[in-house]
Amino acid sequence: MNQSIIKIRNLNFSYNRQPVLQDVDLEVATGDFMAMIGPNGGGKTTLLKLMLGLLSADRGQILIFGKSPKAVSHRIGYVPQDVHINKDFPVSVLDVVMMGKLRPGRGWTRHSKNDRASACHVLEKVEMADYDDRRIGELSIGQIQRVFVARALVTEPDLLFLDEPTASIDTKGQREFYTLLKELNEIITIIVVSHDLMVVSGYVKSVACVNQRLHHHGHAELTGEMIELMYQCTAEEVCPVELIAHGVPHRVLHPHEEE
Amino acid sequence: MFEALQFEFMQNALMAGLLASLICGIMGTLVIVNRLVFLSGGVAHAAYGGIGLAFFFGWPYLFGTIGFSLIMALFMATVTLKAKHRSDTIIGVLWAVGMALGIILIDLTPGYHVDLMSYLFGSILTVPDSDIWLMLGVAVTIICVVTYFYNDYLALSYDEEFAQIRGIHVKGLYFVLIALLAVAVVMIIRVVGLILVIALLTIPPYIVEKYSKSLFKMMIFSCLLSAAFTMTGLWISFTLNLTSGATIILVAGAGFLLSLALERVMPKISKRANRMVEE
């Protein structure tokens, strides 16, 4: 249970000579449900892409399942942040989900009945089964996000990365969504990037603050100690104060305090 | 039209037009969804440099042109992958330099001069049998490759990153796509001219994209629409004695405008129909 599924050591990454991530160390235990928070441009998405092998680190090492990310990326389910890419693309919801069934060098063969059945099954899970025949561009962003979750799940991943999956979903939908994730977490290790710490806090097991550097609050009981934890985090100048303010209840009374 | 078909040149023109439609329908679909229109234009124009090289050094036409276009195309593809934000500039440069190189080399070649117009608009009415066979070969190759890798191309065209995570050889398949595109463009330029290639690559797929539920259907519809444009254009050019390539393009252009107009009008009509039903 407590074996590390992800091990990152001394990771550095820069984009156009601007450092994005510096000296990142991280260990994620099997079965963890980790939230990654931090400001825009703090490097959360970059870190996900490094762990997926889509980007290569300048320095440092990433091991996932004990191997390099490129070798094992097919075991990771990924829900990207930008889901309205290619909105006019002629493809049905079911076909998008079945992309999750692709394997390299498979060629020729059409998708089997099994592939189709498991695609329909995950669509039911995310409550999008009625839309399987629709063109992807006809759906709302929230609905596309669900389809992308289905596409990630149909790969039967051991590890699931979600990049702000609830950005366009209303509060009730968010709650349902995180309940689903919690259920999935019984068998899958999950990392979710989120802005809304308050929503996430009731569901996740650990939190990583990413702002160029990373601070991992492993297995902390989040509910009660959260604010304290956050302040501790600020003291170390790792976490952004303004972002924490999103999650603090009194922000409701002072919505413009950041300005 | 039917009496026209008794002439061998007309039969060949028809065959060439249909094969060009088939090739353009498939490749054009991939060009549109992968946003490669500018790159296709670049390859088609830079190919003129290859024609110039072939004439100047006395190489066989296809060897020079396809070789040169392939190199240009793969270079453009590399730039597109490496420096996405600058790729359009570099394609533009290669586009212009390739053409200029072709014109200068042909100037320097003593004796017979190829007509730039026949390169731009082709000469569909004088297609020899050998070219028909070559086009058939290219068409069969394209159909085989695209069928074999259909699911992979679908995934990488829709979401490149996801395809890469799934372990698909995204870069390799991208280069194969560009290479196929270069060969197809050069083959068709010889027959119908480069302007018609661009028109057939872009107009039919663009029109049918909105009405297609899958990439496969988009390819089929594009092929059919291309064929319809080509046939109609040929028939009009034969009856009115007009330049065939240009006529086909104008027919396709008219189809394009018509589809835009339909798109505007259709929602209004269906709304009115709904209102009438409600009343």
Interface residues (C-beta under 8 A of the other chain):
Chain A: K49 L52 G53 L54 S73 H74 I76 Y78 P80 I85 N86 D88 F89 P90 V91 S92 D95 V96 M99 G100 L102 R103 P104 R106 G107 W108 H111 D133 R135 R151 T155
Chain B: V33 T147 Y148 F149 N151 D152 L154 A155 S157 Y158 D159 E161 F162 A163 Q164 I165 R166 G167 I168 H169 E209 K210 S212 K213 S214 L215 K217 M218
